Structure formats: structure tokens, C-alpha cells
Amino acid sequence: MQPLAKTDPTRRPPVRTAGRPREFDTEAVLEAALTFFWQKGIRATTRQLETVLGMSQSSIYNAFGSKQGLLDRALDRYESQADRALIAPLLNRDDGLAAIETFFLALRDWIVRQDRRGCMLINLMAETGATDAMIARRAERYRDRVRAALIGALQRAAAAGEIAGDRVQERADILICLLLGFNVATRGGASEAELQRLLDSVLSQCQRWRQRHID
């Protein structure tokens, strides 16, 4: 009879992992999901999403909880990118009207690029209306951030004597309307010439505010 092998009390048992380790790059998946939702909207099928991401539905749900959870993470990524590209430069500049003009030029490049996607948040809000509370909340928060940044630039313009300081809120609302209209035209397939005219109208409006104050 063989003697029983002695056990080492210092030796720990192997750790058992639950399921297979993730075999995907989370950042790459989120970037692909961002592009997918930006182009196709929220009503695209899960099967389409599986094909684009190269992941099964069960893998998507295991990693992100649900399709809605993946959309939430993709929107986090979108807002972070939009903040860096559009809002932060508008907030951090010292000038006023020139900052607004530069913002709209950057906005043109942002929403026209890559198959004329438009603004992802505005697109989703138009698609779902108020039926999706998460998207409605995010779209409102994004508009509020943009409006606050525009108000800040208009206040700087007033302080520098570029414009009168008594209609800042009204002018911010006008700029938001122009921004929304520019996005809708982009998403609706407006030609390059039409989009340029819309952009020129924004820049002309800024010039009229300046000239009326100077005159």
C-alpha cells in the first residue's frame, strides 16, 4: 500500500475563473459601436451589431449588460470626443465672436465627416423622441453644455466691446437653432453647397452683431 502524499499547507488551491476570459479589445469594440450607432441609429438590429463588432449577442451582453448598456458606453465615448473637439476649445479661448466662428467651422467638420453622420446625440433624440429617457437626458445635457459654452463666448464678446451685452441669452438661443438646423440638413443629405451656405449664414450673423454694435 502506497503511503499517502503529504500536503503542503502553504500551497493555495488553483483559482477557478468564471467562463472564458474576454478575447476582445474593449476600446476597439466601443469605437466600432460608436460608429455603428452614429450611422445606423438605435433601431438597427442586434444581428447587424454582432456582424460589425465580430461578437455574439451573448458576448455583448456578458461584456456590457445589454444592447442599451453598450449604447450607453458608446455615448460616453462620443461625448468625451465631442467635448475635446468642440466644447473645450470654445470654453478655453479668450476671444468671443471669433471663438464662436471657429466653433461652427469645427462643427461643420465634425458632423459632415465620414458619410455625413450629423451629431450622434441629436440624431438619436430625433429617432426616439422622448420615449428613451436615457437618450433624452443625455441630449438635453449636451445642448445645455453647448449653450453654456456659447453664452460664455458671447459674454467675452460683450466684455471686449464686440457686441452689446443685453441680448446674450437670446443670441445663444439663435445659435443653438442654427446648430440644430445645420445638423438636420447634414443628416438629411444636403449638398456641400447648401451646407456651405448655412455655415456662411452663421458667420454672417456674427458679423452683423459686431457691425450693429460698432455702428
Backbone bond lengths (Angstrom), bond angles and torsions (degrees), N, CA, C in turn:
res aa  C-N    CA-C-N  psi(-1)  N-CA   C-N-CA  omega(-1)  CA-C   N-CA-C  phi
1 M - - - 1.463 - - 1.507 109.47 -
2 Q 1.303 116.83 127.02 1.457 121.93 -177.90 1.523 110.11 -73.96
3 P 1.338 118.20 138.49 1.471 119.93 176.90 1.522 110.64 -69.14
4 L 1.333 114.11 147.11 1.453 118.34 178.96 1.518 110.37 -66.03
5 A 1.354 116.55 138.70 1.468 120.38 178.86 1.516 109.11 -69.83
6 K 1.310 114.62 138.03 1.459 119.69 178.01 1.524 110.24 -74.84
7 T 1.316 114.54 140.62 1.467 118.90 178.32 1.510 109.99 -94.87
8 D 1.325 115.24 145.49 1.461 121.47 178.32 1.520 108.24 -90.09
9 P 1.341 118.89 111.21 1.474 120.23 -176.48 1.516 113.05 -64.70
10 T 1.336 118.56 -17.48 1.470 121.65 -178.36 1.523 112.11 -88.03
11 R 1.304 115.42 -11.05 1.462 119.39 -177.32 1.524 110.32 -82.57
12 R 1.357 116.73 127.77 1.454 121.48 179.97 1.517 110.29 -89.67
13 P 1.328 116.92 145.63 1.476 119.05 177.58 1.520 109.72 -68.41
14 P 1.314 117.37 152.72 1.470 119.94 179.08 1.523 111.07 -61.81
15 V 1.323 114.96 142.58 1.455 120.41 179.07 1.519 108.99 -82.88
16 R 1.298 116.31 129.03 1.460 120.83 178.68 1.515 108.87 -93.53
17 T 1.311 116.11 128.73 1.465 120.67 178.67 1.507 109.59 -95.36
18 A 1.315 115.47 147.37 1.466 120.22 179.90 1.518 109.85 -86.30
19 G 1.318 115.89 109.20 1.462 119.86 177.64 1.512 112.49 77.36
20 R 1.324 114.68 -177.36 1.459 121.03 -179.66 1.516 109.68 -81.80
21 P 1.347 116.76 147.11 1.469 118.36 176.44 1.516 110.30 -66.39
22 R 1.327 115.65 154.43 1.452 119.69 179.25 1.518 110.41 -64.88
23 E 1.317 114.67 135.18 1.455 120.18 -177.43 1.521 110.31 -117.11
24 F 1.338 116.51 40.97 1.450 119.74 179.11 1.516 109.22 -143.69
25 D 1.306 114.35 159.12 1.455 122.27 178.14 1.533 107.58 -89.58
26 T 1.314 116.84 111.02 1.462 120.65 -175.36 1.522 112.04 -58.52
27 E 1.336 116.91 -42.37 1.466 120.10 -179.05 1.525 111.12 -63.22
28 A 1.328 116.05 -41.94 1.468 119.71 179.76 1.529 110.63 -66.57
29 V 1.327 117.04 -39.24 1.458 120.79 178.87 1.526 110.64 -64.28
30 L 1.332 117.00 -43.57 1.467 120.35 -179.75 1.525 111.44 -65.68
31 E 1.328 117.16 -37.28 1.465 119.73 178.07 1.530 110.27 -66.76
32 A 1.330 116.58 -40.53 1.466 119.99 177.71 1.523 110.75 -66.46
33 A 1.329 116.98 -38.98 1.466 120.52 178.14 1.518 110.83 -66.42
34 L 1.326 117.28 -39.90 1.467 121.29 176.85 1.528 110.21 -57.59
35 T 1.331 116.50 -49.10 1.462 120.99 179.77 1.525 110.63 -61.36
36 F 1.322 116.36 -42.30 1.466 121.15 -178.56 1.531 110.83 -61.95
37 F 1.317 117.63 -52.98 1.460 120.70 -178.66 1.525 111.74 -66.26
38 W 1.323 116.26 -33.99 1.467 120.46 179.62 1.529 110.02 -64.90
39 Q 1.322 117.33 -39.69 1.458 121.19 -177.65 1.529 112.74 -85.51
40 K 1.341 117.31 -40.22 1.469 121.07 -169.79 1.521 113.98 -101.28
41 G 1.329 117.82 -21.20 1.453 120.23 -177.15 1.514 111.87 85.52
42 I 1.322 114.56 179.19 1.464 120.20 -173.46 1.527 112.65 -80.10
43 R 1.339 117.38 -19.76 1.457 119.85 -175.43 1.531 112.99 -86.49
44 A 1.315 117.36 0.50 1.471 119.35 174.85 1.529 108.80 -62.06
45 T 1.316 116.66 151.86 1.461 120.43 -173.13 1.520 112.00 -77.15
46 T 1.326 114.44 155.89 1.462 120.24 176.17 1.519 110.45 -63.66
47 R 1.328 117.33 -32.85 1.462 120.52 178.08 1.529 110.35 -61.75
48 Q 1.335 117.48 -42.25 1.464 120.65 175.81 1.531 110.60 -61.46
49 L 1.312 115.41 -41.60 1.461 120.41 179.52 1.522 110.94 -63.41
50 E 1.315 117.11 -41.41 1.464 121.03 177.51 1.528 110.68 -58.76
51 T 1.333 115.96 -43.81 1.460 120.44 -178.36 1.521 111.40 -64.26
52 V 1.335 116.63 -44.12 1.463 120.98 -178.02 1.524 110.95 -66.22
53 L 1.321 117.13 -42.20 1.468 120.89 -175.37 1.521 112.77 -85.09
54 G 1.333 117.32 -17.98 1.456 119.78 -175.37 1.517 111.80 69.10
55 M 1.343 116.01 31.70 1.463 121.96 -179.11 1.517 109.18 -131.28
56 S 1.335 116.58 148.90 1.455 120.55 175.32 1.530 109.78 -77.95
57 Q 1.310 115.60 162.90 1.458 119.45 178.49 1.519 111.00 -58.95
58 S 1.329 117.38 -40.70 1.466 120.22 -179.81 1.525 111.15 -64.12
59 S 1.339 117.40 -37.17 1.465 120.23 178.09 1.528 111.20 -67.28
60 I 1.344 115.78 -40.09 1.467 119.84 177.27 1.516 110.20 -61.09
61 Y 1.338 116.16 -44.56 1.459 120.05 -177.71 1.527 111.34 -70.49
62 N 1.324 117.29 -36.32 1.462 120.01 177.59 1.526 111.39 -64.61
63 A 1.336 116.12 -37.63 1.464 120.41 -175.94 1.525 112.82 -82.11
64 F 1.345 117.20 -36.76 1.469 120.09 -170.99 1.531 114.22 -123.65
65 G 1.329 117.10 0.69 1.452 120.48 176.73 1.515 114.06 90.59
66 S 1.334 116.26 -40.30 1.462 121.43 -178.45 1.521 108.08 -174.98
67 K 1.323 116.42 174.03 1.459 120.86 173.60 1.525 109.88 -61.91
68 Q 1.337 116.58 -39.29 1.457 120.90 178.06 1.523 110.95 -64.95
69 G 1.334 116.67 -37.00 1.452 120.14 177.28 1.518 111.91 -64.42
70 L 1.328 116.25 -38.90 1.463 120.57 176.61 1.521 110.51 -66.08
71 L 1.338 117.35 -41.96 1.460 121.07 177.54 1.527 110.47 -60.62
72 D 1.315 116.37 -41.35 1.466 121.12 179.76 1.527 110.46 -59.95
73 R 1.332 116.74 -44.88 1.467 120.60 178.68 1.524 111.21 -66.57
74 A 1.341 117.24 -38.76 1.463 120.35 178.52 1.524 110.86 -65.16
75 L 1.330 117.25 -36.89 1.462 120.77 177.66 1.528 111.43 -68.76
76 D 1.326 116.87 -35.20 1.470 119.58 173.16 1.528 109.68 -56.76
77 R 1.306 114.82 -44.76 1.469 120.73 -178.64 1.526 110.46 -66.18
78 Y 1.344 116.47 -42.52 1.459 120.28 179.59 1.524 111.01 -62.01
79 E 1.315 117.17 -47.73 1.455 120.56 -178.29 1.525 111.20 -62.14
80 S 1.325 116.51 -39.36 1.458 119.63 178.10 1.521 111.23 -62.67
81 Q 1.333 116.84 -43.13 1.467 120.67 179.24 1.521 111.16 -67.50
82 A 1.337 117.50 -42.24 1.460 121.09 179.84 1.527 111.11 -65.66
83 D 1.326 116.28 -37.90 1.466 119.62 177.30 1.524 110.93 -60.56
84 R 1.335 115.93 -45.73 1.472 119.37 -178.53 1.524 111.47 -67.17
85 A 1.331 117.01 -40.89 1.464 120.59 -174.19 1.518 113.29 -80.14
86 L 1.339 117.96 -31.65 1.463 120.68 -169.93 1.525 113.75 -120.69
87 I 1.314 117.14 -55.50 1.456 119.95 -169.88 1.528 112.52 -76.55
88 A 1.325 117.01 -45.55 1.468 119.38 -178.63 1.525 112.43 -58.95
89 P 1.351 120.04 -45.14 1.468 119.07 177.17 1.523 112.93 -60.84
90 L 1.336 117.14 -36.31 1.458 120.61 178.91 1.526 110.68 -67.74
91 L 1.318 116.97 -37.82 1.460 121.36 179.99 1.531 112.42 -72.59
92 N 1.321 116.41 -35.45 1.466 120.35 -168.27 1.521 114.82 -92.60
93 R 1.332 117.31 -6.48 1.463 118.98 178.49 1.517 110.90 -79.24
94 D 1.329 116.02 154.85 1.461 120.98 179.87 1.524 112.50 -89.19
95 D 1.350 117.05 -23.02 1.466 119.04 -176.47 1.529 110.30 -86.49
96 G 1.345 115.84 175.22 1.449 120.74 -174.25 1.510 114.07 -109.93
97 L 1.344 117.78 -82.51 1.462 120.54 -177.63 1.520 111.92 -64.43
98 A 1.305 117.16 -36.47 1.475 119.36 178.28 1.524 110.87 -62.57
99 A 1.327 117.10 -35.56 1.463 120.67 177.47 1.526 111.02 -65.22
100 I 1.338 116.12 -39.07 1.468 120.44 178.23 1.529 110.32 -66.82
101 E 1.309 117.04 -43.38 1.464 120.82 178.43 1.527 110.80 -61.20
102 T 1.338 116.14 -42.93 1.469 120.03 178.64 1.525 110.73 -65.58
103 F 1.331 116.32 -37.17 1.465 120.63 177.79 1.527 110.86 -59.39
104 F 1.332 117.94 -46.09 1.457 120.13 -178.07 1.531 111.52 -69.65
105 L 1.307 117.45 -32.45 1.467 119.45 174.45 1.533 110.23 -64.97
106 A 1.329 116.02 -42.64 1.473 119.95 177.89 1.522 110.60 -66.82
107 L 1.338 116.56 -36.73 1.458 121.02 178.04 1.525 110.77 -62.58
108 R 1.334 115.93 -41.92 1.464 119.47 177.36 1.524 110.84 -56.62
109 D 1.318 116.41 -47.05 1.466 119.31 179.74 1.526 111.09 -65.79
110 W 1.334 116.90 -35.88 1.462 121.79 -175.92 1.527 111.75 -68.16
111 I 1.334 118.16 -45.98 1.463 119.05 -173.02 1.520 113.27 -93.45
112 V 1.340 117.74 -14.52 1.464 119.88 178.51 1.519 111.09 -89.18
113 R 1.316 117.17 -24.87 1.463 120.80 -174.53 1.526 111.23 -62.62
114 Q 1.316 115.24 157.24 1.456 123.33 173.78 1.539 113.00 47.76
115 D 1.301 114.36 75.97 1.470 121.90 173.92 1.526 113.84 66.29
116 R 1.338 116.53 28.25 1.468 120.86 174.96 1.519 111.96 49.95
117 R 1.260 116.89 64.79 1.458 120.45 -176.18 1.527 113.48 -75.92
118 G 1.330 118.20 -28.44 1.452 119.77 -169.74 1.518 109.98 78.11
119 C 1.321 116.96 -172.07 1.461 121.78 176.70 1.524 108.38 -81.54
120 M 1.305 117.19 127.11 1.461 121.36 -176.30 1.527 111.64 -59.53
121 L 1.320 117.76 -45.00 1.459 120.73 -177.47 1.530 112.07 -67.02
122 I 1.331 116.13 -42.58 1.465 119.23 178.55 1.524 110.26 -65.99
123 N 1.330 117.05 -39.22 1.464 120.57 177.48 1.528 111.19 -59.39
124 L 1.334 116.44 -47.82 1.458 120.20 -177.82 1.525 111.22 -66.68
125 M 1.323 116.19 -36.57 1.459 119.51 178.03 1.532 110.28 -64.63
126 A 1.334 116.57 -41.63 1.460 120.23 178.22 1.524 110.86 -65.87
127 E 1.325 116.55 -32.51 1.459 121.12 -178.31 1.524 111.84 -73.73
128 T 1.317 117.17 -41.35 1.468 120.58 -172.82 1.519 113.74 -101.49
129 G 1.354 117.35 -14.50 1.455 119.42 -174.59 1.517 110.44 63.35
130 A 1.318 116.87 -138.90 1.467 120.63 179.20 1.528 111.59 -97.65
131 T 1.341 117.55 10.97 1.462 120.16 -175.94 1.514 112.64 -75.88
132 D 1.322 118.33 -23.76 1.459 121.95 177.74 1.522 107.61 -106.04
133 A 1.319 116.43 105.73 1.466 121.04 -173.93 1.524 111.75 -63.78
134 M 1.337 117.04 -37.22 1.455 119.93 -178.48 1.516 111.12 -64.51
135 I 1.327 117.18 -46.04 1.459 120.56 -179.56 1.526 110.46 -67.75
136 A 1.334 117.37 -42.10 1.466 120.58 178.51 1.521 110.66 -59.61
137 R 1.322 116.96 -43.11 1.469 121.29 -179.91 1.520 111.39 -64.96
138 R 1.320 115.91 -43.05 1.463 119.85 -179.63 1.528 111.20 -67.28
139 A 1.329 117.46 -42.89 1.464 120.79 -179.28 1.522 110.44 -63.20
140 E 1.331 116.73 -41.68 1.471 119.96 178.40 1.526 110.82 -64.18
141 R 1.320 116.16 -42.48 1.470 120.01 179.99 1.525 110.86 -64.12
142 Y 1.329 116.46 -38.87 1.458 120.43 179.47 1.528 110.91 -66.60
143 R 1.338 117.17 -45.31 1.467 120.23 177.14 1.521 111.03 -59.99
144 D 1.330 116.30 -39.93 1.464 119.52 179.24 1.531 111.30 -63.56
145 R 1.333 117.25 -38.50 1.468 119.87 179.15 1.526 110.69 -66.71
146 V 1.337 115.46 -43.54 1.469 119.02 179.00 1.525 109.93 -63.65
147 R 1.324 116.90 -44.50 1.467 120.43 -178.63 1.528 110.81 -62.75
148 A 1.327 116.72 -41.41 1.463 120.04 178.73 1.527 111.03 -63.14
149 A 1.344 116.45 -38.95 1.467 119.85 178.93 1.527 110.44 -67.52
150 L 1.340 117.31 -38.49 1.467 120.59 177.49 1.531 110.88 -66.99
151 I 1.319 116.92 -40.63 1.465 120.12 176.97 1.526 110.60 -60.84
152 G 1.328 116.55 -42.34 1.449 119.80 177.47 1.518 112.59 -59.23
153 A 1.347 116.46 -42.26 1.467 120.43 179.25 1.528 110.86 -67.17
154 L 1.331 116.80 -39.48 1.470 120.24 178.13 1.531 110.75 -66.34
155 Q 1.306 117.36 -37.38 1.465 120.52 177.00 1.527 110.76 -65.65
156 R 1.320 116.53 -37.41 1.478 119.28 176.36 1.528 109.84 -65.82
157 A 1.346 115.96 -39.31 1.469 119.77 178.19 1.517 110.85 -63.10
158 A 1.336 116.69 -40.44 1.466 119.99 178.63 1.527 110.90 -66.59
159 A 1.323 116.67 -41.65 1.464 120.62 179.91 1.521 111.46 -64.34
160 A 1.332 116.80 -31.14 1.467 121.28 179.86 1.518 112.39 -85.24
161 G 1.345 117.36 -1.82 1.456 120.60 179.75 1.511 114.22 81.24
162 E 1.339 117.85 14.59 1.465 120.29 179.27 1.521 111.54 -76.88
163 I 1.329 116.58 -36.76 1.466 121.62 -178.17 1.526 108.47 -137.80
164 A 1.330 115.67 165.14 1.460 119.82 173.31 1.531 109.20 -71.67
165 G 1.303 115.80 150.77 1.460 119.23 -174.53 1.507 115.08 -96.90
166 D 1.349 119.12 9.31 1.460 120.56 -173.18 1.527 113.83 -96.20
167 R 1.343 118.64 -2.03 1.472 120.15 -176.56 1.536 111.41 -132.00
168 V 1.305 116.40 32.45 1.462 120.72 -176.35 1.531 111.37 -62.66
169 Q 1.337 117.90 -47.41 1.468 121.04 -178.61 1.530 111.14 -61.71
170 E 1.323 115.81 -44.24 1.471 120.43 179.93 1.526 110.82 -62.17
171 R 1.324 116.83 -43.09 1.462 119.79 -179.70 1.520 111.84 -67.83
172 A 1.313 117.37 -34.15 1.465 120.08 175.69 1.526 110.36 -63.41
173 D 1.337 116.99 -40.07 1.469 120.20 178.04 1.528 111.25 -64.84
174 I 1.325 116.77 -38.97 1.466 120.49 177.00 1.527 110.20 -61.07
175 L 1.306 116.78 -44.05 1.467 120.75 -179.26 1.527 111.07 -65.55
176 I 1.333 117.64 -37.80 1.464 120.20 176.88 1.527 110.19 -64.03
177 C 1.323 117.18 -41.26 1.474 120.04 177.25 1.526 111.00 -61.65
178 L 1.325 116.54 -42.13 1.458 120.01 177.92 1.525 110.94 -64.20
179 L 1.322 116.76 -39.63 1.469 121.41 178.27 1.528 110.53 -61.74
180 L 1.339 117.25 -47.48 1.458 120.84 -179.28 1.524 111.22 -64.11
181 G 1.335 116.39 -41.88 1.461 119.54 178.42 1.508 112.20 -64.22
182 F 1.319 116.84 -38.47 1.467 120.84 178.72 1.521 110.10 -63.75
183 N 1.336 116.35 -39.81 1.465 119.83 179.16 1.518 111.49 -65.75
184 V 1.339 116.98 -44.87 1.464 120.50 -179.44 1.523 110.59 -62.00
185 A 1.331 116.88 -42.09 1.463 120.16 178.78 1.520 111.00 -62.84
186 T 1.320 116.02 -40.46 1.465 120.13 179.29 1.517 110.92 -62.95
187 R 1.337 116.02 -49.65 1.467 120.85 -179.09 1.523 111.36 -64.83
188 G 1.341 115.75 -30.58 1.456 119.79 -178.59 1.519 114.56 -81.07
189 G 1.341 117.52 0.69 1.454 120.38 174.93 1.512 115.07 88.58
190 A 1.347 117.28 25.39 1.463 120.04 177.24 1.525 110.11 -59.09
191 S 1.318 116.59 148.02 1.466 120.71 -179.11 1.523 110.59 -71.06
192 E 1.318 115.30 165.61 1.466 120.13 177.51 1.525 110.41 -59.17
193 A 1.335 116.57 -39.33 1.465 120.36 179.85 1.521 111.24 -64.38
194 E 1.340 117.13 -41.77 1.467 120.76 178.40 1.523 110.83 -63.76
195 L 1.322 116.69 -44.37 1.461 120.23 -179.73 1.519 111.09 -64.15
196 Q 1.325 116.27 -37.49 1.465 118.95 178.28 1.530 110.44 -65.78
197 R 1.322 117.32 -37.94 1.472 120.24 177.62 1.524 110.99 -63.95
198 L 1.328 116.68 -41.36 1.456 120.24 177.88 1.531 110.92 -62.81
199 L 1.322 115.49 -43.18 1.458 119.44 178.34 1.522 110.68 -64.03
200 D 1.332 116.63 -42.23 1.469 120.38 179.11 1.527 111.02 -61.80
201 S 1.336 116.67 -33.20 1.466 119.55 179.72 1.526 111.02 -67.52
202 V 1.329 116.53 -35.47 1.468 119.90 176.62 1.529 110.09 -65.42
203 L 1.322 116.01 -47.18 1.459 119.94 -179.24 1.528 110.70 -64.59
204 S 1.333 117.22 -37.24 1.458 120.66 178.22 1.529 111.22 -65.82
205 Q 1.336 115.83 -36.65 1.467 119.68 178.53 1.524 110.47 -62.11
206 C 1.330 116.17 -43.43 1.472 119.89 177.88 1.529 110.82 -61.26
207 Q 1.315 116.40 -40.17 1.463 120.16 179.14 1.530 111.17 -66.30
208 R 1.326 117.68 -38.42 1.467 120.45 179.21 1.523 110.65 -64.94
209 W 1.331 117.27 -40.05 1.465 119.91 177.13 1.529 110.44 -60.64
210 R 1.327 114.79 -40.89 1.470 118.77 -179.81 1.535 111.18 -67.84
211 Q 1.307 116.54 -46.46 1.474 120.60 -175.78 1.514 112.01 -67.41
212 R 1.331 116.81 -39.06 1.466 118.91 179.98 1.526 111.25 -63.91
213 H 1.322 115.60 -34.82 1.467 118.52 179.39 1.532 109.90 -71.78
214 I 1.329 115.53 -40.64 1.476 119.46 -178.98 1.527 110.36 -67.73
215 D 1.349 116.19 -42.43 1.481 119.70 -179.79 1.540 110.93 -64.78
